[in-house]
C-alpha cells in the first residue's frame, strides 16, 4: 500500500504530475485498475473504502484517486471521514491511493492522518519576490525562453496572480516561437485592471491628454467600476509618491524594493514611471485625490448604481491636468 497527498496552488504542475502517474500506471497495470472519485458527497465514502479493499484485476496494483479530500476550509458541505481514516490504516497492500486537495484544511483529522501515513507532495507557486525565477523555470520546462522584459511584463499584466500565471505560460508556450517577447505578452495576455491603471499612468509621460482619456474610457468600458478604478489610482499614486521620495534621497532600486516590500520588477517599473512626474505634481495629485475622496464620503459626488459619471469626469480632469 502506498498513500500520497498532492497539494498546492500550482494547479498546472500538480495536474501534470498526476497525469504522468495515471499514464504510467495504466501502461503497467491497465485502465481497469484505475478508479477516480470527484465532486464528492457523503455517500461516496463507502464506495471509496470499497475501492481500497478491491483486489486488482489481472494486475499487481490498483490506483484510487480522490479529488477534494481533505476538504478545504471553504467547503460548505462537510463530509465525515472517520470511517475513511480507519480504512486507510487497513487498506490493501496492492492499493496506490492518491488524495488531491490544492488547499486542504490542515486542522482536519483526515489531513493530520495523511501527514502521518502519506507522502505529501506540495506544488506551490512562490511568493511575489520569487516569481521571476519561477516563471523562467516554468518556461524552460516547456522548452522555451523568455526575455527579462517579457517576464516582468507578464507579472505586471497578471498582477502576479498565481492562479493566472500557469495558464498564461501554457498559452504562450504553444506559440510557434522559441523566445517569449514583450510583444507576445502585449498581444496574447489580457492585462488585469491594475495593469491597465499602470499603463494609463505611463501614458502621462507622453504628454498626450487624448491618449490618457482614451485609456480611461477603455478601462471603464471593459467593466471596471469607477470607484474601483479610483481606488487603484489612489494606491498607485501613493506608491509613486513613496518611490519618488526615496529616489530624491538618492536610494537605489534595491533599497526602494526592500523599503516598500515590493517585487524587484515592481521597483524597476515604479522607478521608471515615477520619473514621469515631478515631486510637486505628485503632491498636487495626492491632494486632489484626497479632495475627491472627501467629496465621495460626504455625498457631493454621487455613487448610486449606474450614476458614476461625475466621478469619471473628476478622474478624467485630474489625469489630463498631469499632462499639461
C-alpha contacts under 8 A as a table, 3 or more apart, distances in Angstrom:
res1	aa1	res2	aa2	distance
1	X	91	X	6.85
1	X	92	X	6.07
1	X	93	X	3.92
1	X	94	X	5.41
1	X	95	X	4.90
1	X	96	X	5.87
1	X	97	X	7.76
2	X	93	X	7.66
2	X	95	X	6.53
2	X	96	X	4.97
2	X	97	X	6.23
2	X	118	X	7.29
3	X	96	X	6.06
3	X	97	X	4.73
3	X	98	X	5.93
3	X	99	X	7.90
3	X	114	X	7.91
3	X	117	X	6.76
3	X	118	X	4.63
3	X	119	X	6.38
4	X	97	X	6.19
4	X	98	X	4.73
4	X	99	X	6.13
4	X	114	X	7.90
4	X	118	X	4.81
4	X	119	X	4.71
4	X	120	X	5.85
4	X	121	X	7.52
5	X	98	X	5.78
5	X	99	X	4.71
5	X	100	X	5.92
5	X	101	X	7.45
5	X	114	X	7.27
5	X	118	X	6.38
5	X	119	X	6.20
5	X	120	X	4.71
5	X	121	X	6.12
6	X	14	X	6.89
6	X	98	X	7.27
6	X	99	X	6.21
6	X	100	X	4.89
6	X	101	X	6.35
6	X	102	X	7.18
6	X	120	X	6.22
6	X	121	X	5.09
6	X	122	X	6.02
6	X	123	X	7.43
7	X	14	X	7.33
7	X	100	X	6.16
7	X	101	X	5.13
7	X	102	X	4.25
7	X	103	X	6.52
7	X	104	X	7.45
7	X	120	X	7.57
7	X	121	X	6.34
7	X	122	X	4.85
7	X	123	X	6.03
7	X	124	X	7.96
8	X	11	X	7.10
8	X	14	X	7.52
8	X	101	X	7.57
8	X	102	X	4.52
8	X	103	X	6.22
8	X	122	X	5.09
8	X	123	X	4.52
8	X	124	X	4.74
8	X	125	X	7.82
9	X	102	X	5.73
9	X	103	X	7.20
9	X	123	X	6.39
9	X	124	X	5.10
9	X	125	X	6.21
9	X	162	X	7.45
9	X	163	X	7.29
10	X	13	X	5.59
10	X	14	X	6.22
10	X	123	X	5.23
10	X	124	X	4.92
10	X	125	X	5.29
10	X	162	X	7.49
10	X	163	X	7.52
10	X	166	X	7.27
11	X	14	X	5.05
11	X	15	X	6.01
11	X	102	X	7.38
11	X	123	X	7.42
11	X	163	X	7.85
11	X	166	X	7.70
12	X	15	X	5.14
12	X	16	X	6.10
12	X	166	X	6.12
12	X	167	X	7.50
13	X	16	X	5.07
13	X	17	X	6.22
13	X	123	X	6.41
14	X	17	X	5.30
14	X	18	X	6.17
14	X	123	X	5.79
15	X	18	X	5.01
15	X	19	X	5.89
16	X	19	X	5.08
16	X	20	X	6.14
17	X	20	X	5.11
17	X	21	X	6.34
18	X	21	X	5.17
18	X	22	X	6.23
19	X	22	X	5.08
19	X	23	X	6.18
20	X	23	X	5.26
20	X	24	X	6.16
21	X	24	X	5.30
21	X	25	X	5.96
22	X	25	X	5.15
22	X	26	X	6.13
22	X	34	X	7.91
23	X	26	X	5.25
23	X	27	X	6.24
24	X	27	X	5.16
24	X	28	X	6.49
25	X	28	X	5.31
25	X	29	X	5.81
25	X	30	X	7.21
25	X	63	X	7.72
26	X	29	X	5.23
26	X	30	X	4.41
26	X	31	X	5.04
26	X	33	X	7.64
26	X	34	X	7.18
27	X	30	X	5.98
27	X	31	X	7.99
29	X	33	X	6.51
29	X	58	X	7.81
29	X	59	X	5.15
29	X	60	X	6.63
29	X	61	X	6.44
29	X	62	X	7.56
30	X	33	X	5.80
30	X	34	X	7.43
30	X	59	X	7.22
31	X	34	X	5.31
32	X	35	X	7.75
32	X	57	X	6.78
33	X	56	X	5.93
33	X	57	X	6.22
33	X	59	X	7.50
33	X	61	X	7.08
33	X	62	X	4.72
33	X	63	X	6.16
34	X	62	X	6.08
34	X	63	X	4.87
34	X	64	X	6.11
34	X	65	X	7.94
35	X	51	X	7.55
35	X	62	X	7.99
35	X	63	X	6.30
35	X	64	X	4.96
35	X	65	X	6.37
36	X	64	X	5.82
36	X	65	X	4.71
36	X	66	X	6.07
36	X	67	X	7.87
37	X	40	X	6.90
37	X	44	X	8.00
37	X	48	X	7.56
37	X	64	X	7.82
37	X	65	X	6.13
37	X	66	X	4.83
37	X	67	X	6.10
38	X	66	X	6.18
38	X	67	X	4.87
38	X	68	X	6.51
39	X	67	X	7.48
39	X	68	X	7.21
40	X	44	X	6.16
40	X	67	X	7.84
40	X	68	X	7.06
41	X	44	X	5.45
41	X	45	X	7.52
41	X	79	X	6.88
42	X	45	X	5.84
42	X	79	X	5.42
42	X	80	X	6.91
43	X	46	X	6.32
43	X	47	X	7.53
44	X	47	X	5.15
44	X	48	X	6.24
45	X	48	X	5.10
45	X	49	X	6.27
45	X	81	X	7.39
45	X	84	X	6.70
46	X	49	X	5.11
46	X	50	X	6.22
46	X	84	X	7.99
47	X	50	X	5.03
47	X	51	X	6.24
48	X	51	X	5.01
48	X	52	X	6.45
48	X	64	X	7.96
48	X	84	X	7.92
49	X	52	X	5.11
49	X	53	X	6.61
49	X	84	X	6.38
49	X	87	X	6.31
50	X	53	X	5.19
50	X	54	X	6.15
51	X	54	X	5.17
51	X	64	X	6.90
52	X	64	X	7.21
52	X	87	X	7.78
52	X	88	X	7.75
52	X	91	X	5.47
52	X	92	X	6.20
52	X	95	X	6.15
52	X	97	X	7.73
53	X	91	X	5.98
53	X	92	X	5.46
53	X	95	X	7.83
54	X	92	X	7.70
55	X	62	X	7.23
55	X	92	X	7.73
55	X	94	X	7.25
56	X	59	X	5.48
56	X	60	X	6.15
56	X	61	X	5.59
56	X	62	X	5.19
56	X	94	X	7.24
59	X	62	X	7.74
60	X	94	X	6.61
61	X	94	X	4.78
61	X	95	X	5.90
61	X	96	X	6.94
62	X	94	X	6.13
62	X	95	X	4.99
62	X	96	X	5.97
63	X	95	X	5.92
63	X	96	X	4.56
63	X	97	X	5.84
63	X	98	X	7.64
64	X	95	X	7.28
64	X	96	X	6.19
64	X	97	X	4.86
64	X	98	X	6.20
65	X	97	X	6.04
65	X	98	X	4.77
65	X	99	X	5.99
65	X	100	X	7.40
66	X	69	X	6.55
66	X	97	X	7.82
66	X	98	X	6.20
66	X	99	X	4.85
66	X	100	X	6.08
67	X	99	X	6.02
67	X	100	X	4.66
67	X	101	X	6.27
68	X	71	X	5.52
68	X	72	X	7.70
68	X	99	X	7.55
68	X	100	X	6.04
68	X	101	X	5.15
69	X	72	X	7.77
69	X	99	X	6.15
69	X	100	X	6.44
69	X	101	X	5.65
69	X	104	X	7.22
70	X	99	X	7.49
70	X	100	X	7.87
70	X	101	X	6.12
70	X	104	X	5.31
70	X	105	X	6.65
70	X	108	X	7.43
70	X	110	X	6.05
70	X	111	X	5.76
71	X	75	X	6.26
71	X	78	X	7.90
71	X	101	X	6.90
71	X	103	X	7.78
71	X	104	X	5.39
71	X	105	X	6.09
72	X	75	X	5.45
72	X	101	X	7.41
72	X	103	X	5.40
72	X	104	X	4.32
72	X	105	X	4.75
73	X	103	X	7.85
73	X	104	X	6.93
73	X	105	X	5.13
75	X	78	X	6.77
80	X	83	X	7.94
81	X	84	X	5.02
81	X	85	X	6.17
81	X	110	X	6.76
82	X	85	X	5.26
82	X	86	X	6.56
82	X	110	X	7.84
83	X	86	X	5.21
83	X	87	X	6.14
84	X	87	X	4.97
84	X	88	X	6.19
85	X	88	X	5.25
85	X	89	X	6.92
85	X	110	X	6.29
85	X	113	X	6.96
86	X	89	X	5.49
86	X	90	X	6.94
87	X	90	X	5.20
87	X	91	X	5.85
88	X	91	X	5.08
91	X	95	X	6.89
92	X	95	X	5.43
101	X	104	X	5.51
104	X	111	X	7.24
105	X	108	X	5.70
105	X	111	X	7.06
106	X	111	X	5.68
106	X	112	X	6.94
107	X	111	X	7.09
107	X	112	X	7.26
108	X	111	X	5.39
108	X	112	X	6.47
109	X	112	X	5.15
109	X	113	X	6.08
110	X	113	X	5.00
110	X	114	X	6.16
111	X	114	X	5.10
111	X	115	X	6.22
112	X	115	X	5.17
112	X	116	X	6.67
113	X	116	X	5.36
113	X	117	X	6.30
114	X	117	X	4.91
114	X	118	X	4.98
114	X	119	X	7.96
114	X	120	X	7.92
115	X	118	X	5.69
115	X	119	X	7.34
115	X	120	X	6.77
125	X	131	X	7.59
125	X	134	X	7.58
125	X	162	X	6.43
126	X	129	X	7.88
126	X	130	X	5.70
126	X	131	X	5.92
126	X	134	X	7.18
127	X	130	X	5.52
127	X	131	X	6.30
128	X	131	X	5.09
128	X	132	X	8.00
128	X	160	X	6.62
128	X	262	X	7.95
128	X	263	X	5.94
129	X	132	X	7.28
129	X	262	X	7.25
129	X	263	X	4.64
129	X	264	X	6.68
130	X	133	X	6.04
130	X	134	X	6.46
131	X	134	X	4.93
131	X	135	X	5.99
131	X	160	X	7.76
132	X	135	X	5.26
132	X	136	X	6.39
132	X	151	X	6.70
132	X	152	X	7.36
132	X	155	X	7.94
133	X	136	X	5.08
133	X	137	X	6.10
134	X	137	X	5.11
134	X	138	X	6.07
135	X	138	X	5.05
135	X	139	X	6.12
135	X	151	X	7.08
135	X	169	X	7.88
136	X	139	X	5.18
136	X	140	X	6.19
136	X	145	X	7.21
136	X	146	X	6.57
136	X	151	X	7.45
137	X	140	X	5.08
137	X	141	X	6.20
138	X	141	X	5.09
138	X	142	X	6.69
138	X	169	X	7.56
139	X	142	X	5.18
139	X	143	X	6.72
139	X	144	X	5.44
139	X	145	X	6.01
139	X	146	X	6.91
139	X	169	X	6.69
139	X	173	X	7.11
140	X	143	X	4.96
140	X	144	X	5.06
140	X	145	X	5.85
141	X	144	X	7.34
142	X	170	X	7.97
142	X	173	X	6.38
143	X	178	X	7.64
144	X	173	X	6.66
144	X	177	X	7.99
144	X	178	X	5.08
144	X	179	X	5.84
144	X	180	X	7.39
145	X	178	X	6.19
145	X	179	X	4.57
145	X	180	X	6.08
146	X	150	X	6.27
146	X	151	X	6.28
146	X	179	X	5.30
146	X	180	X	4.52
146	X	181	X	6.32
147	X	150	X	5.15
147	X	151	X	6.15
147	X	179	X	7.11
147	X	180	X	6.43
147	X	181	X	5.85
147	X	182	X	7.61
148	X	151	X	5.04
148	X	152	X	6.27
149	X	152	X	5.24
149	X	153	X	6.10
149	X	181	X	7.44
149	X	182	X	6.16
150	X	153	X	4.96
150	X	154	X	5.99
150	X	180	X	6.70
150	X	181	X	5.08
150	X	182	X	4.23
150	X	183	X	7.90
150	X	185	X	6.48
151	X	154	X	5.18
151	X	155	X	6.43
151	X	182	X	7.97
152	X	155	X	5.14
152	X	156	X	6.25
152	X	265	X	5.70
153	X	156	X	4.92
153	X	157	X	5.98
153	X	182	X	6.73
153	X	185	X	6.97
154	X	157	X	5.11
154	X	158	X	6.11
154	X	185	X	6.33
154	X	189	X	7.69
155	X	158	X	5.36
155	X	159	X	5.74
155	X	160	X	4.92
155	X	161	X	7.99
155	X	165	X	7.97
156	X	159	X	4.94
156	X	160	X	6.60
156	X	191	X	7.71
156	X	195	X	5.79
156	X	266	X	7.89
157	X	160	X	7.81
157	X	189	X	7.07
157	X	190	X	6.82
157	X	191	X	4.18
157	X	192	X	5.76
157	X	195	X	5.22
157	X	196	X	7.93
158	X	161	X	5.54
158	X	164	X	6.62
158	X	165	X	6.77
158	X	190	X	7.92
158	X	191	X	6.10
158	X	192	X	5.83
158	X	195	X	7.42
159	X	192	X	6.56
159	X	194	X	6.73
159	X	195	X	6.56
160	X	165	X	7.27
161	X	164	X	5.46
161	X	165	X	6.32
162	X	165	X	5.39
162	X	166	X	7.32
163	X	166	X	6.92
163	X	167	X	7.87
164	X	167	X	5.63
164	X	168	X	6.32
165	X	168	X	5.15
165	X	169	X	6.10
166	X	169	X	5.16
166	X	170	X	6.15
167	X	170	X	5.05
167	X	171	X	6.20
168	X	171	X	5.05
168	X	172	X	6.13
168	X	189	X	6.95
169	X	172	X	5.16
169	X	173	X	6.01
170	X	173	X	5.16
170	X	174	X	6.58
171	X	174	X	5.43
171	X	175	X	7.25
172	X	175	X	5.55
172	X	180	X	7.09
172	X	184	X	7.74
172	X	185	X	7.96
172	X	188	X	7.47
173	X	176	X	7.97
173	X	180	X	7.84
177	X	180	X	7.00
180	X	184	X	6.33
180	X	185	X	7.58
181	X	184	X	5.26
181	X	185	X	6.55
182	X	185	X	5.07
182	X	186	X	6.22
183	X	186	X	5.06
183	X	187	X	6.16
184	X	187	X	5.07
184	X	188	X	5.91
184	X	189	X	7.82
185	X	188	X	5.48
185	X	189	X	5.26
186	X	189	X	6.00
186	X	190	X	7.63
187	X	190	X	7.96
191	X	194	X	7.80
191	X	195	X	5.51
191	X	196	X	6.19
192	X	195	X	5.17
192	X	196	X	6.33
193	X	196	X	4.97
193	X	197	X	6.27
193	X	219	X	7.31
193	X	224	X	7.22
193	X	229	X	7.86
194	X	197	X	5.16
194	X	198	X	6.50
194	X	232	X	6.69
195	X	198	X	5.05
195	X	199	X	6.25
196	X	199	X	4.95
196	X	200	X	6.03
196	X	219	X	7.05
197	X	200	X	5.02
197	X	201	X	6.25
197	X	229	X	7.69
197	X	232	X	7.21
197	X	233	X	6.73
198	X	201	X	5.26
198	X	202	X	6.17
198	X	236	X	7.61
199	X	202	X	4.91
199	X	203	X	6.52
200	X	203	X	5.25
200	X	204	X	7.18
200	X	212	X	6.03
200	X	215	X	5.80
200	X	216	X	7.05
201	X	204	X	5.36
201	X	205	X	7.63
201	X	212	X	7.58
201	X	273	X	7.80
202	X	205	X	5.74
202	X	206	X	7.69
202	X	273	X	6.24
202	X	276	X	7.76
203	X	206	X	5.29
203	X	207	X	7.26
203	X	208	X	7.19
203	X	211	X	6.75
203	X	212	X	5.94
204	X	207	X	5.43
204	X	208	X	6.65
204	X	209	X	7.28
204	X	212	X	6.55
204	X	276	X	7.14
204	X	319	X	7.66
204	X	322	X	6.79
204	X	323	X	5.51
205	X	273	X	7.94
205	X	276	X	5.03
205	X	277	X	7.82
205	X	323	X	7.37
206	X	323	X	7.80
207	X	323	X	4.70
207	X	324	X	6.91
208	X	211	X	5.49
208	X	212	X	6.59
208	X	323	X	6.26
209	X	212	X	5.02
209	X	213	X	6.09
209	X	319	X	7.69
209	X	320	X	4.97
209	X	321	X	7.97
209	X	323	X	5.80
209	X	324	X	7.84
210	X	213	X	5.15
210	X	214	X	6.15
211	X	214	X	5.12
211	X	215	X	6.13
212	X	215	X	5.12
212	X	216	X	6.32
212	X	319	X	7.12
212	X	320	X	6.90
213	X	216	X	5.14
213	X	217	X	6.20
213	X	316	X	6.40
213	X	319	X	7.94
213	X	320	X	7.25
214	X	217	X	5.02
214	X	218	X	6.15
215	X	218	X	5.13
215	X	219	X	6.19
216	X	219	X	5.06
216	X	220	X	6.21
216	X	316	X	7.41
217	X	220	X	5.13
217	X	221	X	6.09
218	X	221	X	5.04
218	X	222	X	6.07
219	X	222	X	5.22
219	X	223	X	7.13
219	X	224	X	6.16
220	X	223	X	5.74
220	X	224	X	5.02
220	X	225	X	6.62
220	X	226	X	6.76
221	X	224	X	6.99
224	X	228	X	6.77
224	X	229	X	6.53
225	X	228	X	5.29
225	X	229	X	6.28
226	X	229	X	4.93
226	X	230	X	6.03
226	X	308	X	6.46
226	X	311	X	6.97
226	X	312	X	6.36
227	X	230	X	4.95
227	X	231	X	6.18
227	X	308	X	7.95
227	X	311	X	7.80
228	X	231	X	5.12
228	X	232	X	6.31
229	X	232	X	5.22
229	X	233	X	6.22
230	X	233	X	5.12
230	X	234	X	6.24
230	X	315	X	7.31
231	X	234	X	5.13
231	X	235	X	6.31
232	X	235	X	5.05
232	X	236	X	6.14
233	X	236	X	5.05
233	X	237	X	6.19
234	X	237	X	5.29
234	X	238	X	6.22
234	X	286	X	7.66
234	X	289	X	6.76
235	X	238	X	5.16
235	X	239	X	6.39
236	X	239	X	5.19
236	X	240	X	6.21
237	X	240	X	4.86
237	X	241	X	6.03
237	X	282	X	7.17
237	X	285	X	7.75
237	X	286	X	6.93
238	X	241	X	5.19
238	X	242	X	6.40
238	X	286	X	7.53
239	X	242	X	5.21
239	X	243	X	6.10
239	X	270	X	7.75
240	X	243	X	4.98
240	X	244	X	5.88
240	X	270	X	6.51
240	X	271	X	7.85
240	X	273	X	7.72
240	X	274	X	5.58
240	X	282	X	7.64
241	X	244	X	5.20
241	X	245	X	6.07
241	X	274	X	7.79
241	X	279	X	7.48
241	X	282	X	6.13
241	X	283	X	7.51
242	X	245	X	5.15
242	X	246	X	6.24
243	X	246	X	5.19
243	X	247	X	6.11
243	X	256	X	6.69
243	X	270	X	6.97
243	X	271	X	6.38
243	X	274	X	6.84
244	X	247	X	4.94
244	X	248	X	6.10
244	X	271	X	7.30
244	X	274	X	5.75
244	X	275	X	7.58
244	X	279	X	6.90
245	X	248	X	5.13
245	X	249	X	6.44
245	X	279	X	7.64
246	X	249	X	5.14
246	X	250	X	6.61
246	X	251	X	5.53
246	X	256	X	6.65
247	X	250	X	5.14
247	X	251	X	5.28
247	X	252	X	7.17
247	X	256	X	7.98
247	X	271	X	7.80
248	X	251	X	7.50
251	X	255	X	6.00
251	X	256	X	6.58
252	X	255	X	5.32
252	X	256	X	6.36
253	X	256	X	4.97
253	X	257	X	6.09
253	X	267	X	6.20
253	X	268	X	6.63
253	X	271	X	7.37
254	X	257	X	5.15
254	X	258	X	6.27
254	X	264	X	7.53
254	X	267	X	7.77
255	X	258	X	5.08
255	X	259	X	5.97
256	X	259	X	5.18
256	X	260	X	6.01
256	X	267	X	6.52
257	X	260	X	5.47
257	X	261	X	5.66
257	X	262	X	5.25
257	X	263	X	6.50
257	X	264	X	6.13
257	X	266	X	7.78
257	X	267	X	5.27
258	X	261	X	5.02
258	X	262	X	6.89
262	X	266	X	6.24
262	X	267	X	6.56
263	X	266	X	5.23
263	X	267	X	6.44
264	X	267	X	5.18
264	X	268	X	6.33
265	X	268	X	5.08
265	X	269	X	6.16
266	X	269	X	5.19
266	X	270	X	5.85
267	X	270	X	5.25
267	X	271	X	5.93
268	X	271	X	5.26
268	X	272	X	6.31
269	X	272	X	5.09
269	X	273	X	6.12
270	X	273	X	4.99
270	X	274	X	5.86
271	X	274	X	5.15
271	X	275	X	6.65
272	X	275	X	5.56
272	X	276	X	7.54
273	X	276	X	5.53
273	X	277	X	7.69
274	X	277	X	5.60
274	X	278	X	7.96
275	X	278	X	7.19
277	X	281	X	5.94
277	X	282	X	6.44
278	X	281	X	5.13
278	X	282	X	6.44
279	X	282	X	5.20
279	X	283	X	6.23
280	X	283	X	5.07
280	X	284	X	6.05
281	X	284	X	5.09
281	X	285	X	6.04
281	X	322	X	6.99
282	X	285	X	5.03
282	X	286	X	6.08
283	X	286	X	5.12
283	X	287	X	6.23
284	X	287	X	5.13
284	X	288	X	6.26
285	X	288	X	5.16
285	X	289	X	6.07
285	X	318	X	7.12
285	X	322	X	7.94
286	X	289	X	5.05
286	X	290	X	6.12
287	X	290	X	5.12
287	X	291	X	6.25
288	X	291	X	4.93
288	X	292	X	6.21
288	X	318	X	7.41
289	X	292	X	5.06
289	X	293	X	6.14
290	X	293	X	5.00
290	X	294	X	6.21
291	X	294	X	5.09
291	X	295	X	6.29
292	X	295	X	5.09
292	X	296	X	6.23
292	X	301	X	7.85
292	X	314	X	7.57
293	X	296	X	5.11
293	X	297	X	6.30
294	X	297	X	5.13
294	X	298	X	6.15
295	X	298	X	5.14
295	X	299	X	6.01
295	X	300	X	4.87
295	X	301	X	5.49
296	X	299	X	5.24
296	X	300	X	6.02
296	X	301	X	4.84
296	X	302	X	6.78
296	X	303	X	7.51
297	X	300	X	7.74
298	X	301	X	7.74
299	X	302	X	5.70
301	X	310	X	6.52
301	X	311	X	6.48
302	X	307	X	6.84
302	X	308	X	6.71
302	X	310	X	7.32
302	X	311	X	7.79
303	X	306	X	7.73
303	X	307	X	5.71
303	X	308	X	5.30
303	X	311	X	7.87
304	X	307	X	5.27
304	X	308	X	7.11
305	X	308	X	7.62
307	X	310	X	7.66
308	X	311	X	5.35
308	X	312	X	6.24
309	X	312	X	4.92
309	X	313	X	6.18
310	X	313	X	5.03
310	X	314	X	6.30
311	X	314	X	5.09
311	X	315	X	6.22
312	X	315	X	5.28
312	X	316	X	6.08
313	X	316	X	4.96
313	X	317	X	6.12
314	X	317	X	5.10
314	X	318	X	6.21
315	X	318	X	5.11
315	X	319	X	6.20
316	X	319	X	5.37
316	X	320	X	6.09
317	X	320	X	5.25
317	X	321	X	6.09
318	X	321	X	5.27
318	X	322	X	6.74
319	X	322	X	5.37
319	X	323	X	7.13
320	X	323	X	5.38
320	X	324	X	7.01
321	X	324	X	5.42
